[in-house]
Amino acid sequence: MTRGRTVRRRRVRDLRKLTALVHYVCYKCHDPSILGAVKLNKILWYADVINYVNTGKPITGETYIKRQFGPVPKHIRKVVEKLENRNDIVVREVEFHDYPKREFIAMTKPDISVFKPEEISTIDHAIDAVCHRHTATSISMKSHDRIWELAEIGEEIPIHSVLASKLGEITEADMKWARSVLSETA
C-alpha cells in the first residue's frame, strides 16, 4: 500500500512540474504568434530530452506519445485545460496560412520554484531554439528521427530511446573494450 501511494505522489509531482513547465513556456513566449501547439510540444520534448542526456533525468518525467507532428506529452490536454481553468493561460484558435493554429497566452506569472536553475537554463535554450530558429514545420521534421519513425501513432516513445537515435559505427576500440568486459565476466 505504501508503494502505491509513493507512485501516486510521484505522478502528481510530475504532473505539477509539467503544468509549471507549460505555464513557464507560455509566459516566456510574449508574442503568442511564435508559440503554437506544435512548438509547445517540441519545447517540452526537447527540454526533457536535453535534461535527460545531460543529467540522466528528464525535467518532468512525463510520458511522450507519437503523434503526426512528433512526440507529444501524454497529459498535455489535461495540463492545458487545468491552466485555462485557473485563468493562468488563454488558448485561442487562429488561422495561419489557411490552417488552424492554437496560440497560448500567459495571463499570470508562473511559479518556477519547482525547477532547478540548470533546468530553467535548459528550458530557455529549448524555447530559443524552437521558437526563434525554426518554423513549426522545420522543428516537426527535426523531431521525426529514427525512433519516431519506428513507433506507431499513439505509441509511447520512451525518453531513453533518444540514446539509440544516433547510431554510430562500432570501432576497434569498442570491440577491444567489449572483449575485455567479456573476459572479466567469464
Phi, psi and omega in degrees: 000319178300318181300317178300320178294319180300314180297316180298314179299320180298316180297319178298316180299317179297317180294324176297319181290321176297318179298315178297322180294314178300315180299315180298316180299315178299320180294318182290334180267082184301325180269107184298340181290343181267355183233097172258183182298320181298312181292323177301312180298322180292321178299315180298314180299308184292324177297315179294317181295312181299316179296321178297314180296320183281328188236348184088359180223135172288163179292313188261333187076011182289152174272135178250143184240143177287126173233174185306319186259013177127187179293139182229136176300134183303323185256021185298319181297316180299318182293313179298317178299317179298314179296322176294315181297328177276000183061029176276331176222161172238137176246128178234146178265129178227168174259137179224111183053047179066017176239148176289142179221138176263129176248146185241126183235121178283133180254343179226163177280133181282155173270112182257014182294344179282350183257146171281155179305322179295326178293318178300318178299316178297316180297314180300321177298315180297318178300312181299311182297314185285314187278330187251349181240001183218156166268170177300322180292314183293323179286329176295316180297323180295326181277354178272068180272187183299320180296315179299318181298323183286335181280154174270154176304130180091351181277148178292140173248100181299139183301325181290347179294341179298335179292337179262359185285340179245079181283141179239177178280147176277124182265170176298324177297321177298316180296318179298316178299314181298317178298320181293320177295317179296317181293327178291326183273344182280000000 
